[in-house]
Amino acid sequence: MNGTVIIIDDEADILELLSEYLLLEDFDVVGVANDGLKAVNLYKEHKPDFVLMDVSMPNYDGIYGLENIKKINPDANVIILTGNSEKVITEKLTELNATKILSKPYPIEKLVKIMKSLKNTLPVM
């Protein structure tokens, strides 16, 4: 197995597509949600190897999720998937130490390649 993942996005199609593709690539999708608060709760519950998260979501956005997940584990692998290219948002994500920021649309193969390369840096349990 390549690692455990939670996926956070307010678009159901993206949740389904990413879940199915990652399962084919031998990742274990342990949870999905549609806002940053649910992301934090899923992170606390599952302690996944990877968090894939959108930025723009209703209620609690990805910045909220990233900030609070990093408070729980500063080394958490949080990959931000965003259609927002505003400089101020990118700077905030960088300041909060997002592992990687991918702009939508992105090739899903690129995402998997990044995750597999990060997997090699995960501690062995």
NORGICOR-V340319 format. One line per field, one symbol per residue. ss: DSSP state (a for helix, b for strand, c for the rest). psi: psi as a letter, one per 40 degrees, with the letter a starting at -180 (. if undefined). burial: 1 if it has 24 or more other C-alpha atoms within 12 Angstrom, else 0. A space follows every 50 residues. Layout:
ss: ???
psi: ???
burial: ???
This chain:
ss: cccbbbbbcccaaaaaaaaaaaaacccbbbbbbccaaaaaaaaaaacccb bbbccccccccaaaaaaaaaaaccccbbbbbbccccaaaaaaaaaccccb bbbccccaaaaaaaaaaaacccccc
psi: ieiiiihhiehdddddddddddddefihheiiieidddddddddddfidi hhhidhiichadddddddddddhdehghhhhiehehdddddddddefhdi hhhiiihddddddddddddeeiih.
burial: 01111111110001100110010000111111111111111110001111 11111110011111111111000011111111000000010010011111 1100000000110111010000000
